[in-house]
């Protein structure tokens, strides 16, 4: 039997994930600001990591950016709502930690009732704070909608007095656009075809 002369393809090297984009100092600080308000303990771990392993710290900063991007945009668009959202997240984190502590106590009887009451108080306070903040968020959203409604009503009230001017402007715009379109089509139709004489610059085209 004749051995095969077909070369066996060499295995492809394992692909490595592309490194994250180079972080800016503004992006790092934005993440720190958010974590400082919502999770001081996590921020502390990240700051310690910056000292011991800057590359790993940057990787974690980059990983957090997509999750926090909506907060960056919100801060620029509506600072008041941004701070309310941070408080909402902060209270949610506090409630989660208190609930986890209670569950851990309950899993190991006999339960330390004094410690459990402490965590219950923390959980109640966190949930109450979150409820109140979300009420403020609803109020803020309602006020924003009211402002938007008033702006729309004001615009609607002005429209009748602007009708004639706007119609004339739109008429001129549409006619001008159509004129330019027809001129481009006419220029294209006037271009000489294959084998036709193209007048040189300064030469007059023959007329019938």
N, C-alpha and C positions, 0 to 999 in steps of 0.2 A: 504493500500500500504506500503510495507516494505521500510523504508528509506535506501538510498544508504550508504554503508559502505566505499565507496572509498574516500580516503582523498583528499581534494582539495589542489593541490600544492600551496605552498606559493609563492607569487610574488618574482621574482628575484630582488635583489637590483640593482639600476641603475649603469651602468658601468661608470667609470670615465676614462678620457683619461690618457694614460701613461705619466708620467712627462718626459720632454726632458732630453737628456743625460747631464751629468755634463759638463758645459762649461769650457774650459781651458782659461787661461789668454791670450794665443796667439790668440785664436778665438775671444775673446772680442776685443783685440787690432786691429785685422785685420778688424773687422766690423767698429770700430771707424775710422780707416784710410780711408776706402772707403767712409763712410758717411761724414767725414771731407772734402773730395775732391768733393763729389757729392751733398751733402745736409747738409750744416753746421747747418741749423735751426733744422733739424730732429736730428742731433747729439746732439745739445744743449738740446732738450727735453729728449733724452735718458740719458744724463749725469745727468740731474736733477732727473730723475726717479730713477737712481741708488742710489741717496742720500735718497730718500723718501721711495722707495719700491724696494729693491734689487732683490727680487724674481720675481717681475713682469718685471723688467729690463732684468733679465736673460731669462725669457720666450720670450721676444721680440728679444733678441739676437739670441736665438735658432731658432725662426721663420724665421729670416732673413738669416740664414746660407745656406739653400738649394738654395735660390735665388742668393746668392753671391758666391757660391762655385766655379763657373767657373772663377771668378776673382781671387780667391785664387790660383787656379791651373795655371792661366795665369801669375800671378806675379812670380811664381817659374819658369815657363817655358820660359817666354819672358817678362822681366821687361819693355822694351821699349814699346811694344804693350800694356801692362797693363796700363801704364800711359796715353797712347793715348785713351784707352777705358774709363778711368776715366774722361778725359776731354770731351769726346763725351757725356757721361752720364750727366756731369755737365752742359754742354751747353743745352742739352735737357731739363733738369730740369728748367733752367733759361728761356728758350723759353716758356715752359708750364706755368710758373708763370706769365710771361708778357702777354701771350695770355689770360689767365684767368682774369687778371686785366682789359684788354681792353674790354672783353665781359661783365664784371661786370659794367663798366662805361656805355657801350652802352645800358644796360638794364634799366638804370635809367636816362632818359632825364630830363632836358637838360644836354648834355654831357659836361664834363669839358675838353675842347679841349687841354688845356695846359698839363693836366695830361695824356690825351690820347697820345699826341705826345711823351711824356716822355716814356710811356710804349711801344709805337711803336719803338722808338729808341732802347730800351732794347731788344725787340723781334728781331729786325733786327740784332743787334750785336750778340745775342745768336745764331741765325740761321746761320749767316756768320761764326762765330767761329766754329760751329758744321760742317758746310760744309768744312771748311779748315782742320779741324782735320780728317774728314773722307777721305779727299784727301791724307793726310799723312798716314792713315791706309792702303789705297789702295797701296800707294807707298811702304810701309813696306811689305805688303803681296807679292807684285810683286818682291821685292828684295829677299824675303825669297824663293820664287819659283825659282828665278834665281840661288840662291846658291844651292838649292836642285837639279836643273837641271845640274849645273856644277859638282856636286858631283856624280850624276848618270853617266854623260858622262865620268868622270874620271874613275869610276869603270868599265864601259863598255870597255874603252881603255885598262885596265889592264887585263881583262879576257882572251884574247887570249894567253898571256904569262903564265897564270896560269892554263890553261886548263889541261895539262898533269898531273900536281901535284894534282889538285882538283879531277880529275877522279880517279887517283890511290887511293887517300884518301877515296873517296866514295866507291870504289870497296872493299877496306879492311873493311870499316865500315859495309857494307851490308853483306859480307861473315861472319864476326865475329858475327853479330847479328843473322844471320841464323844458325850458328854453335851452339850458345848458346841455341837457340830455340829448335834445334834438340836434344841437350844434355838433356834439361829439359824433353822433350817428352820421350827420352830413359830411363831416370831415373824413370819416372812415370810408364812406361811399365814394368820395372824390379821390382817394388814393389810387394811383395807377396800378394796374394789374401786371402780371408777368408779360414781358415783351413790349410793354408800352413805354414811350419816351417820357422820362421824368425831367421836367425843366430844371436846368441848373440854376443856382442862385443868381439872380439878376436877369435871368432869361425869361421873357414873356411866354406864357403858354399860348400855343396856336389857338385861334378862335375860328369858328365856322363862318 
